[in-house]
Amino acid sequence: MHWLIAARLMFLTVRMQVAVIVDGVTKKAAEIATVKDDAERDLAAAKPALDAALTALNSITQKDIVGLKALKNPPDIVKRIFDCVLLLR
């Protein structure tokens, strides 16, 4: 009979431990879902700008580059833009 009481107490102890773990995991899952939603909103807001930048980048032709290379001393803004384009490629 004592072993039955001991087994029942052990079962209840383990059950409480599992409940604590489940509660912690559930809270963490809710936090992760919040971060995920924020990240998806940020991505959705940035996507149009990224698409526009890629479209502009892909519209540059070899003729455009040759014309800019012909400049002996291009303005600083042109140099900076080309540095950015090189980073994007």
PATORPA-232323 format. One line per 3 residues: number of its first residue (from 1); their letters; for each residue x, y, z of N, C-alpha, C. Coordinates in pm, 1 decimal. Example, Ala and Ser with C-alpha at 12.3 -4.5 7.8 and 13.67 -1.06 7.14 Angstrom:
PATORPA-232323
1) AS) 1319.0/-569.0/780.0/1230.0/-450.0/780.0/1320.0/-330.0/780.0 | 1285.0/-225.0/708.0/1367.0/-106.0/714.0/1290.0/3.0/787.0
END
This chain:
PATORPA-232323
1) MHW) 82.0/-118.9/0.0/0.0/0.0/0.0/86.9/126.0/0.0 | 198.4/123.7/74.2/286.0/241.0/79.1/349.7/269.9/-57.0 | 379.7/164.6/-130.4/438.9/184.6/-262.5/340.2/253.1/-354.4
4) LIA) 210.4/228.1/-336.4/107.7/292.5/-418.1/102.0/442.1/-387.6 | 112.0/478.0/-263.1/112.2/620.0/-224.1/239.2/687.2/-276.8 | 351.1/620.4/-264.0/477.6/675.9/-312.3/473.1/694.5/-464.1
7) ARL) 417.9/596.8/-535.1/406.8/606.9/-681.4/314.6/722.2/-720.2 | 206.5/738.5/-646.3/111.0/847.0/-673.5/177.5/982.4/-650.0 | 254.7/995.2/-542.1/324.9/1120.5/-513.4/428.3/1150.9/-622.2
10) MFL) 499.3/1048.3/-666.6/598.2/1068.7/-772.1/528.2/1111.4/-900.9 | 415.8/1050.1/-931.3/338.6/1085.8/-1049.6/294.8/1231.2/-1042.6 | 244.0/1273.9/-929.1/197.6/1411.7/-914.1/313.9/1510.8/-923.4
13) TVR) 428.9/1473.9/-868.8/546.5/1560.0/-876.1/591.1/1578.1/-1021.0 | 599.5/1468.1/-1091.9/640.1/1474.0/-1232.3/536.8/1551.7/-1313.3 | 411.9/1531.4/-1283.7/304.2/1602.5/-1355.0/316.9/1752.9/-1334.9
16) MQV) 349.1/1796.1/-1213.5/366.4/1939.1/-1185.9/488.8/1992.9/-1258.8 | 596.5/1914.2/-1261.7/716.4/1957.4/-1333.3/689.0/1973.5/-1483.0 | 615.1/1879.6/-1537.1/579.0/1887.3/-1678.9/491.4/2009.5/-1704.4
19) AVI) 399.5/2039.7/-1616.6/312.7/2155.9/-1632.4/393.7/2285.2/-1632.8 | 494.6/2292.9/-1546.2/582.0/2411.2/-1542.0/658.4/2425.2/-1673.2 | 710.7/2314.8/-1723.9/785.7/2317.7/-1849.8/694.8/2357.8/-1965.0
22) VDG) 576.3/2300.5/-1970.8/480.5/2333.6/-2077.0/443.6/2481.0/-2070.7 | 423.0/2533.3/-1950.6/389.7/2674.7/-1935.3/502.1/2763.4/-1987.7 | 626.6/2728.7/-1953.8/742.3/2805.8/-2001.1/755.9/2801.1/-2152.7
25) VTK) 736.5/2683.5/-2209.4/747.2/2667.2/-2354.1/634.6/2743.6/-2424.6 | 517.0/2742.3/-2368.6/404.2/2814.8/-2427.9/430.0/2964.7/-2427.8 | 484.2/3016.8/-2318.3/517.3/3160.0/-2312.4/624.9/3194.2/-2414.0
28) KAA) 726.4/3109.9/-2425.9/834.7/3134.3/-2521.3/780.9/3130.7/-2663.5 | 690.1/3039.4/-2692.0/630.4/3030.8/-2825.4/551.9/3158.4/-2858.1 | 483.1/3213.8/-2759.6/409.4/3338.4/-2780.9/505.9/3453.7/-2809.3
31) EIA) 617.7/3459.1/-2737.2/718.3/3562.7/-2761.4/776.7/3549.4/-2901.8 | 806.1/3427.2/-2942.2/861.7/3402.3/-3075.2/761.1/3443.2/-3182.5 | 634.3/3414.0/-3161.4/531.4/3451.5/-3258.5/522.9/3603.4/-3273.0
34) TVK) 537.6/3675.6/-3162.5/534.8/3821.4/-3167.4/652.9/3874.9/-3247.4 | 771.1/3821.5/-3221.7/891.2/3864.7/-3295.2/875.6/3831.5/-3443.3 | 821.8/3715.2/-3472.9/802.2/3673.6/-3612.1/706.4/3768.0/-3682.7
37) DDA) 597.2/3803.3/-3617.2/500.7/3896.4/-3677.0/564.6/4032.2/-3704.3 | 644.3/4081.2/-3609.6/714.2/4208.6/-3629.0/810.1/4200.7/-3748.0 | 883.2/4092.4/-3756.9/979.0/4075.6/-3866.2/907.9/4067.8/-4000.9
40) ERD) 795.7/3998.8/-4005.1/719.7/3988.6/-4130.5/663.4/4124.3/-4172.1 | 619.6/4205.0/-4074.4/570.7/4340.4/-4105.9/683.9/4426.5/-4160.2 | 800.6/4418.6/-4095.6/915.9/4495.5/-4142.6/956.9/4452.9/-4283.1
43) LAA) 956.4/4323.4/-4307.7/991.7/4272.7/-4439.3/891.9/4319.9/-4544.6 | 764.4/4315.7/-4511.9/661.7/4361.1/-4606.4/677.8/4510.1/-4637.3 | 717.6/4587.9/-4537.8/737.5/4731.4/-4560.2/861.1/4757.2/-4645.9
46) AKP) 965.0/4675.6/-4630.6/1089.7/4697.1/-4703.7/1088.5/4635.6/-4843.5 | 1002.5/4539.6/-4867.5/1001.0/4466.3/-4994.7/981.7/4556.3/-5116.0 | 888.8/4651.3/-5115.7/874.3/4737.6/-5234.4/1001.6/4816.5/-5266.0
49) ALD) 1069.2/4867.2/-5164.8/1193.2/4942.2/-5187.6/1301.0/4849.5/-5244.5 | 1309.7/4728.6/-5192.8/1406.5/4632.1/-5243.9/1377.2/4598.8/-5389.3 | 1251.0/4573.7/-5420.2/1212.9/4542.0/-5558.2/1244.9/4657.8/-5652.6
52) AAL) 1217.1/4780.4/-5609.4/1246.9/4897.6/-5692.4/1397.9/4911.8/-5713.7 | 1475.7/4888.2/-5608.3/1621.0/4898.1/-5620.8/1675.9/4792.2/-5715.5 | 1624.2/4671.3/-5706.5/1669.2/4564.9/-5795.9/1630.5/4593.4/-5940.5
55) TAL) 1511.1/4647.4/-5961.5/1468.2/4683.6/-6096.6/1559.4/4791.5/-6154.1 | 1590.0/4892.2/-6072.3/1679.8/4998.5/-6117.7/1818.8/4943.2/-6146.6 | 1866.2/4856.4/-6061.6/1998.7/4796.8/-6079.7/2003.8/4715.5/-6208.9
58) NSI) 1899.4/4639.0/-6232.9/1896.8/4555.1/-6352.4/1876.3/4634.9/-6480.3 | 1835.9/4760.3/-6469.0/1815.4/4842.3/-6588.5/1945.4/4906.4/-6637.4 | 2052.6/4896.6/-6558.8/2181.4/4951.5/-6600.2/2238.0/4865.3/-6712.6
61) TQK) 2276.9/4931.5/-6821.3/2329.7/4858.9/-6936.6/2481.0/4879.0/-6946.3 | 2541.6/4801.4/-7031.8/2685.6/4813.0/-7056.8/2716.8/4951.2/-7112.7 | 2625.6/5003.3/-7194.4/2644.5/5136.8/-7253.1/2651.1/5243.3/-7142.9
64) DIV) 2566.7/5228.8/-7040.7/2568.6/5323.3/-6927.7/2704.9/5320.9/-6857.8 | 2756.6/5203.8/-6836.9/2884.6/5188.9/-6766.7/2998.5/5245.3/-6850.6 | 2996.6/5216.9/-6982.1/3100.3/5269.6/-7071.0/3096.7/5422.0/-7069.8
67) GLK) 2977.5/5479.6/-7072.6/2965.0/5625.1/-7069.9/3020.9/5684.8/-6941.4 | 3000.4/5619.0/-6831.0/3052.8/5669.4/-6704.1/3203.2/5647.7/-6691.1 | 3250.7/5538.3/-6749.0/3395.6/5514.4/-6746.5/3470.3/5620.2/-6827.3
70) ALK) 3402.2/5676.6/-6926.0/3465.1/5777.9/-7010.5/3491.3/5906.5/-6933.1 | 3423.2/5926.5/-6822.0/3447.8/6045.7/-6740.7/3583.8/6032.4/-6673.7 | 3669.3/6128.8/-6695.5/3804.2/6124.1/-6637.0/3798.8/6137.7/-6485.4
73) NPP) 3717.5/6230.8/-6437.5/3705.5/6254.4/-6294.3/3557.1/6274.8/-6261.6 | 3483.7/6163.0/-6243.4/3339.4/6176.6/-6218.0/3312.9/6247.1/-6084.5 | 3197.9/6311.4/-6074.1/3162.9/6375.9/-5947.5/3159.2/6273.0/-5833.6
76) DIV) 3180.2/6321.3/-5712.9/3182.3/6232.4/-5596.0/3053.4/6152.5/-5581.4 | 2940.5/6215.7/-5612.4/2812.2/6145.2/-5598.4/2806.5/6025.0/-5691.9 | 2862.4/6039.6/-5811.9/2864.1/5928.1/-5906.6/2954.3/5816.5/-5852.8
79) KRI) 3067.8/5853.4/-5795.7/3157.0/5752.9/-5736.6/3086.7/5677.4/-5623.5 | 3016.1/5749.9/-5540.2/2945.3/5685.5/-5428.1/2835.3/5592.4/-5477.0 | 2763.8/5638.1/-5579.6/2656.3/5553.5/-5633.9/2714.4/5424.7/-5689.4
82) FDC) 2825.6/5435.8/-5761.4/2885.5/5314.3/-5817.1/2941.1/5223.7/-5706.9 | 2992.3/5281.9/-5602.1/3035.1/5199.5/-5487.7/2916.6/5120.9/-5431.8 | 2802.6/5187.0/-5420.7/2681.0/5119.0/-5370.9/2635.7/5009.6/-5465.8
85) VLL) 2639.2/5039.4/-5595.5/2599.2/4939.1/-5695.8/2690.4/4818.5/-5687.5 | 2820.0/4841.2/-5669.7/2912.7/4729.4/-5657.5/2880.7/4643.7/-5534.8 | 2840.5/4708.5/-5427.8/2802.9/4633.2/-5306.9/2677.3/4549.9/-5331.3
88) LR) 2582.4/4603.5/-5405.8/2457.2/4531.4/-5433.4/2480.2/4412.4/-5526.0 | 2571.0/4425.6/-5617.2/2597.2/4316.9/-5711.3/2663.3/4206.9/-5635.4
END
